[in-house]
């Protein structure tokens, strides 16, 4: 029996993202974009190859419920300068029908673990402050608020088109990697 107020989480498996997942990943990304609360991007990359050009591909993950992709997480290099080799920007997206089931937590937890195994010591996230679920998820897994970038850009699409958007900067510094 579950304690009163406990949330029941779906059991998902987390595995490496492959080209076979691309259509579902792209659809989940588009669903996030459509909300106006996920990204300044107006559409996902057109192809798997275009996706791969901007991500640390061995650290792109999917969450599967049976064989259906219900979420994805990825890292992108923070910079191409060598001094930033241990720093990456995180993205986590969950399918609308899977939100609130712990999928994002599973993905972000796995991404943190795998990033540290690849000697990445700092993860950064830029989140719209009104995306409360995403902010809470990141904070629950050790991300700290660094500051607010006010009126960073005007939205060009979706329900918030034309509005200036603030972006909350969060960061997670590993306690295991890059500590010496």
Residue pairs with C-beta under 8 A, 6 or more apart in sequence:
2 8
7 100
7 101
7 102
8 101
9 101
9 102
9 105
9 106
10 65
10 70
10 98
10 101
10 102
10 103
11 65
12 63
12 64
12 65
12 70
12 71
12 103
12 106
13 63
13 64
14 61
14 62
14 63
14 64
14 106
14 107
14 110
15 61
15 62
15 64
16 58
16 60
16 61
16 62
17 25
17 57
17 60
17 61
17 62
17 72
17 74
19 48
21 62
21 69
21 72
22 47
22 48
22 51
24 62
24 68
24 69
25 44
25 51
25 62
25 69
25 72
26 44
26 45
27 95
28 69
28 70
28 71
28 72
28 93
28 94
28 95
29 44
29 72
29 93
30 43
30 44
31 93
31 95
31 96
32 38
32 39
32 93
33 39
33 41
33 42
33 43
33 44
33 157
33 158
34 158
35 158
35 159
36 155
36 157
36 158
36 159
36 160
36 161
37 128
37 130
37 131
37 160
38 93
38 128
38 131
39 91
40 153
40 155
40 156
40 165
42 156
42 157
42 158
44 51
45 51
45 54
54 76
55 74
55 75
55 76
56 74
56 75
56 76
56 77
56 88
56 118
58 118
59 74
59 75
59 88
59 111
59 114
59 115
59 118
59 120
60 72
60 73
60 74
60 75
61 72
61 73
61 74
61 107
61 110
61 111
61 114
62 69
62 71
62 72
63 69
63 70
63 71
63 72
63 73
63 94
63 98
63 103
63 106
63 107
64 70
65 98
69 95
70 94
70 95
70 97
70 98
70 103
71 92
71 93
71 94
71 95
71 98
71 103
71 104
71 106
71 107
72 92
72 93
72 107
73 90
73 91
73 92
73 93
73 104
73 107
73 108
73 110
73 111
74 90
74 91
74 111
75 88
75 89
75 90
75 91
75 111
75 115
75 120
75 123
76 88
76 89
76 91
77 84
77 87
77 88
77 89
78 84
78 87
78 88
78 89
78 122
78 124
79 87
85 119
86 119
86 120
86 121
86 122
86 177
86 178
87 120
87 121
87 122
87 123
87 124
88 115
88 120
88 122
88 123
88 124
89 123
89 124
89 125
89 126
90 108
90 111
90 123
90 124
90 125
90 138
92 104
92 107
92 108
92 111
92 134
92 137
94 103
94 104
94 107
95 103
99 133
100 133
104 133
104 134
104 137
105 137
105 140
105 141
108 137
108 138
108 141
109 141
111 123
112 123
112 141
112 142
112 172
115 123
115 174
116 174
116 176
116 177
119 177
119 178
120 174
120 177
121 173
121 174
121 177
121 178
121 179
122 171
122 172
122 173
122 174
122 178
123 143
123 171
123 172
124 169
124 170
124 171
125 134
125 138
125 143
125 169
125 170
125 171
125 172
126 149
126 167
126 168
126 169
126 170
127 134
127 135
127 138
127 167
127 168
127 170
128 134
128 165
128 166
128 167
128 168
129 135
129 148
129 166
129 167
129 168
135 168
135 170
138 170
138 172
139 145
139 170
141 172
142 172
143 170
143 171
143 172
144 170
144 171
144 172
145 168
145 169
145 170
146 169
146 170
146 171
147 168
147 169
148 166
148 167
148 168
148 169
149 166
149 167
149 168
149 169
150 166
151 164
151 165
151 166
152 164
152 165
152 166
152 167
153 164
153 165
154 162
154 163
154 164
154 165
155 161
155 162
155 163
155 165
